Amino acid sequence: KGLGEAMALGFSEAGAKVVITSRHADECEETAQRVIDATGGEVLALEGDVTDKAQVHANVAEAVAAYGGVDILVNNAGTNVRVGTVDLALEDWQRIVDVNLTGPFLCGQAVLPIMIEKGYGRIINLSSIFGAVGFPERTPYTATKGGLLNMTRAWALEFAKDGITVNALCPGPFDTPMNRPLRDDPEVYQKFVAKIPMGRWGDLEELASTAVFLASDASSYVTGSALFVDGGWTAQ
């Protein structure tokens, strides 16, 4: 959905063979078909939950069987809840930690041996502007996205010798299903726009092109970086 579909389109347009995953097989197949129709590329849709280690490894094995390896990993799965810290249920905290932080760890752990053996790899972790700055009533989201930034740096150092680059993309507000409640509330929308020096939300294509850059040879000397695609939000 949202950013993930936009990046799948961007990678397919750039000539990559794309594998997308979702907990919902029907939605995943529909997205894959839209990408195929738009680009004529090869897209494999797999059902899976990034918090389930066995499913993650099974999906990676299927990707390897289909395409012979894994060169690029985009850790895009994420979730959020908008509630104050005092009222936050422990199960909501744990679910967000599992999806936003443990999920990328499991996906990285599954593909890194493949990349190490090849001596090449690109890992892109989707953090957020809220990985770098705080925001009220977003405690688990900001905590996990901040943790993802430091996991990115740790992996960049650990695997630089193996020809693997690891970077984070930090989007600002984009019109995605997760952000739709904010987008559809005129007062809330204007509050967000007021914090963006460029005066608008981002277009999905603007994030997709940045992801392609981080996966390409154009960024071969970039690792351990956090690239903010936020219209200037975090520059303030």
N, C-alpha and C positions, 0 to 999 in steps of 0.2 A: 504494500500500500504506500501511498504518499511518496516519501523520499526514496524508499526502496524501489518502487516501480520506476521512478524517474531515473535512478542510477542504473537500473537494469536496461532501460532504453538507451542511456548514454553509452554504456559499455557495449551493447549490441551494435549500435551505430558505429562504434570505433573498431568493430571487427572481432570482439571477444565472443567466445562460446560461453553462454551464461547459464548458471544454475541458480534458481531461486527456491526458497523454502518458506513454508508457512504452516501453522497449525491447522489451517483450513484448506484441504486439498482442492475443493471446488474454486475457491478464490484464487489459489495459486495457479491453477490451470488457466483460469480466465485471464489473469495478468500475463502469463507466459504467451497466450495466444495474441493478446494485444501487442506485445513486444514483437512477436514474430510478424504480425500483420504490418507493423510500422516499419520494421527494419529488414525483414527477410532473413534474419539471423537464426542461429541455433540456440534454442532456449529449452532447458530441462526444468520441469516443475516437480518438486519433491515435498511431500508432507513431512513435517517434523517440528519438534519443540526444542528450542535451543537450550532449555534447562535440563533436558534429558540426555545424559552422556551417551547412552546406547544409541539413541536416535541420531545424535550428531555424528557419531562415528559411522553409522550405517549410511547416512546421507553423503558423507565424504567418500566412503567406499563406492557408492553408486556414481558419484561425480567422476571419480578416477576411472571407473569401469567404462563410463560413457565417453570421456574425453582424454583419458590417459594421464591426468594429473590435475593439480590445482596450483595455479600461478598467483591468483589474486583472491584474497578473502576480504569481504566487506562485512563488518559486524554492525548490522543495522537494526536488529530487533530491539525494541524498546517499549516501555510502558510508563505510565505516570498516574498519579492520583492528586487531585487538588483539594487538600484538606489541611487544617492546622495541625501542628505537631502534637498538641495536647490530646486532640481527638483522633489521632492516627491509630488505626488498628494494627497490631503487630503483624497480622497475616498480610496486610497491605504492604507494610514495610518489607517483609520477607519476600513477597512476590516481586516487588520492584528490584530488590537486590538480586534475586535469582535471574530475572530476565536481563536487566541492564548491565550487570557486572559478572555474574557467574556464567551467563550465556556466552559472552565474548571470550571468556577464559576457556570454556570448553571447546568452542569452535577453533580458537587458536591452538589449543593443545592437540586437536585432531589433525590440523593441516600442517603444523610446523615440521613434523618429521618428514613429510613429503617435500616441503620446500628446502629443508636442510640437505636432504639427499641430492636434490637438483642443484643446490647452490644458488637458488634464486627464489624470490618471493616478494609479494607486496601485500601488506596488511593495512587496512584502513578501518579504524574504529570510529563509530559515530558517537561523539560526545555531544556537547552543547555549549552555548554561551553560559548556561547555568552550571557548567563544570568549572567555570572560572570566576563567576560572580554569583552572589546569593540572590534568592528570590523568596518572598514569604509564601508559606503554605505549599512549599515544594521540597521539603526536607529530604525525603528519600531519593527524589529525582536528582537534586543537586549533589547529594552525597555520592550517588553511584556514578554520575557523569564526571565528577571530580576524581573519583577513584579510577575511572577509565582513562583519564588523562595520564595519571601516573603509571598505570599498567602499560600504556603506550610507550612511555619513556623507558620503563624497565625492559620491555621487550626489544626496543630499538637498540639498547646497549647490549643485551644478551645475544642478539642474533645478527648484529652488524657484520660479524666475521663470516657469517654464512651467506652473505649476499642478499639478505632479507631486509627490506625497509619497513618500518612500522610508524604510521602517522595517524593523527586524529583529525577528523573533520568536526568543526564546532558550528552548527547552523544556528542562526537566529530564527526569528519567526518566519515560517513558511506555511502556505495554505495546504495542510495535510489533514487527514481524518482525525488525528489526535488533537490538532489545534482548531478544528472546526467550531467547537463551542465558543472559543475566544474570537474567532473570525466573525461569527454570526452575531456577536453582542457588540453593537456600535460603540458603546461607552468603553468597554474593555479593549476593543480593537484600536480605538483612538489613543488610549493610554499606552499601548504597545508602540504605535506609530510615533508617538511623541518622544519615545526613547531612541528612535532610529534616526541618525543624522541624515540618511538618504531619504527619509520620509515615506517609506513603503515597506511592505513585506517582500520577501524574496520570491522569485520565480523558481519553480522546481528545476528548470534547465540550468540555472545558475549554480546549483549544487552539483548536478550531474556532471557538468563540465569540469568542476574542481576535483571530483572524485576520479575522473578519467586522467586528469593531470597527475594525481598522486600514484596512479597505477602505471603510468607510462615512463618511458626512458627520459622524458623531460624533467622528471623529479628524481633521477637516479642518485643524486647527492643529498637528498632530503630524507632525514629519518629522525624520529623522536620529536617531530614538530606537531604543533596544534595550529591548524589553519582555520581562522574564524571567517565564516561566510555569513555576515550579520549586518551588513549595511552600516557598519561603524559603531554598533551598540557597545562593544567592549573596549573601544578606543577612548571612551569618556572616563 
